[in-house]
Amino acid sequence: MDLLPRSAPLPVVRPRAGLRLVALHGGLTRVLQSDGGVIGYVETLDEQGGTRFRAKRMLPRAAGFRIVGEFWSADEALDALRFA
């Protein structure tokens, strides 16, 4: 299954208290805490069956990311980052 990055901004259905979203390039959205700290990213991907959303949690100590999962809705991806 080939997933391709998409350039459209993240479609967010529900607002979330304490989270800020910053649309970046190539379908990537940065997810920030209200104080500006980076929680992670949600990447929008197109595939044959529709659009998927990959949640990537920031790991500051490792200077990298951990993929939390891929979801069929942006809301699920954001919740996964929020509660991971």
C-alpha positions as CSV (number, residue, x, y, z in Angstrom):
1,M,0.0,0.0,0.0
2,D,1.7,3.2,-1.2
3,L,0.8,6.3,0.8
4,L,1.5,9.7,-0.8
5,P,1.8,13.0,1.0
6,R,-1.0,15.5,0.3
7,S,-0.6,19.3,0.2
8,A,-4.0,20.3,1.6
9,P,-4.3,21.5,5.2
10,L,-5.5,19.2,8.0
11,P,-9.3,19.0,8.1
12,V,-10.1,19.3,11.8
13,V,-13.7,18.7,12.7
14,R,-13.6,19.3,16.5
15,P,-11.7,22.0,18.3
16,R,-9.6,20.9,21.2
17,A,-8.8,22.9,24.3
18,G,-5.1,23.3,24.8
19,L,-4.0,22.4,21.3
20,R,-2.9,24.7,18.5
21,L,-2.4,23.5,14.9
22,V,0.0,25.0,12.4
23,A,-0.3,23.9,8.7
24,L,3.1,23.3,7.2
25,H,4.0,22.1,3.8
26,G,3.2,18.8,2.0
27,G,0.1,17.9,4.1
28,L,2.0,18.2,7.4
29,T,0.4,19.8,10.4
30,R,2.4,20.7,13.6
31,V,0.5,20.0,16.8
32,L,1.4,22.4,19.7
33,Q,0.5,22.7,23.3
34,S,-1.1,26.0,24.4
35,D,2.4,27.0,25.7
36,G,4.0,26.5,22.3
37,G,5.6,23.1,23.0
38,V,5.6,20.7,20.1
39,I,3.5,17.5,20.8
40,G,4.0,16.1,17.3
41,Y,2.8,16.1,13.7
42,V,-0.1,14.8,11.7
43,E,0.7,13.9,8.1
44,T,-2.1,13.8,5.6
45,L,-1.7,10.8,3.1
46,D,-3.7,9.8,0.1
47,E,-4.2,6.2,-0.7
48,Q,-6.5,4.2,-3.0
49,G,-9.2,3.8,-0.3
50,G,-9.2,7.5,0.7
51,T,-7.3,9.8,3.0
52,R,-5.3,8.6,6.0
53,F,-3.8,10.6,8.8
54,R,-0.5,9.5,10.3
55,A,0.2,10.7,13.9
56,K,3.8,11.2,14.8
57,R,4.8,11.9,18.4
58,M,7.8,14.1,19.1
59,L,10.5,12.5,21.2
60,P,12.7,15.4,22.4
61,R,15.3,13.2,24.1
62,A,15.8,11.0,21.1
63,A,15.6,14.0,18.7
64,G,13.1,12.1,16.6
65,F,9.6,10.8,16.3
66,R,7.5,7.7,17.1
67,I,4.6,6.9,14.8
68,V,1.6,6.5,17.0
69,G,-0.6,5.2,14.2
70,E,-2.5,5.8,11.0
71,F,-6.2,6.8,11.1
72,W,-9.1,7.4,8.8
73,S,-10.0,10.7,10.4
74,A,-7.9,13.8,11.5
75,D,-9.8,13.8,14.8
76,E,-8.6,10.3,15.7
77,A,-5.0,11.2,14.8
78,L,-5.2,14.3,17.0
79,D,-6.7,12.3,19.9
80,A,-4.0,9.7,19.5
81,L,-1.3,12.3,19.8
82,R,-3.0,14.0,22.7
83,F,-3.4,10.9,24.8
84,A,-0.3,9.0,23.8
